[in-house]
Amino acid sequence: MISAIGLDMTRWPTGKHCASWLGLCPGTKLSGGKRYRMRSKPTAHRAASALRLAAQGLINSHSALGAYYRRMRARLGAPKAMTATAQKLARFV
């Protein structure tokens, strides 16, 4: 994580800005006042891949993050749940 993101976290005002930079946030494209194409932007960040892999490892975890991943997986499906949990992990970093 340190080699991909660096030690200087003052580049981003909040953790949400960092998660968006990593490509873990849904898009906000608007047309006629309606949102469409709410997918995350495709990126090749090593840190984003590492966070997605860490999120996938929470499947059987008894922590709050594991419960969050399982809730999202039941509601959204596995790929979107992995991205949502990776975004939460990025905000913690």
C-alpha positions, -999 to +999 in steps of 0.1 A: +000+000+000+028+024+009+046+019-024+014+025-044-002+053-025+028+069-007+032+083+028+018+118+020-019+116+026-024+154+025-030+151-013-066+141-005-089+161+018-107+130+030-104+092+028-133+092+003-112+113-021-085+087-019-110+058-025-122+077-056-087+082-068-082+044-065-113+038-087-133+022-059-163+046-060-193+044-084-195+069-112-219+099-112-228+104-148-260+123-153-283+127-183-316+145-180-313+145-142-311+107-140-280+088-130-267+061-154-236+040-157-229+038-120-200+015-124-166+022-109-140+035-133-116+009-146-081+014-131-049-006-128-039+005-094-019-021-074-034-007-042-070-011-055-062-047-064-047-054-030-078-039-013-101-060-034-082-091-025-083-081+012-120-076+009-125-110-006-106-125+023-133-112+047-159-138+035-156-159+066-144-132+090-164-127+123-156-090+123-179-061+114-162-058+080-169-095+073-206-089+082-207-059+059-192-079+031-218-106+035-247-081+037-235-064+005-229-098-013-265-108-005-279-075-018-256-066-047-237-097-057-201-107-051-182-084-075-200-052-063-197-063-027-160-068-031-156-032-045-178-017-018-158-034+010-126-024-007-138+012-007-145+009+031-110-005+036-095+024+016-112+049+038-097+032+068-062+034+054 
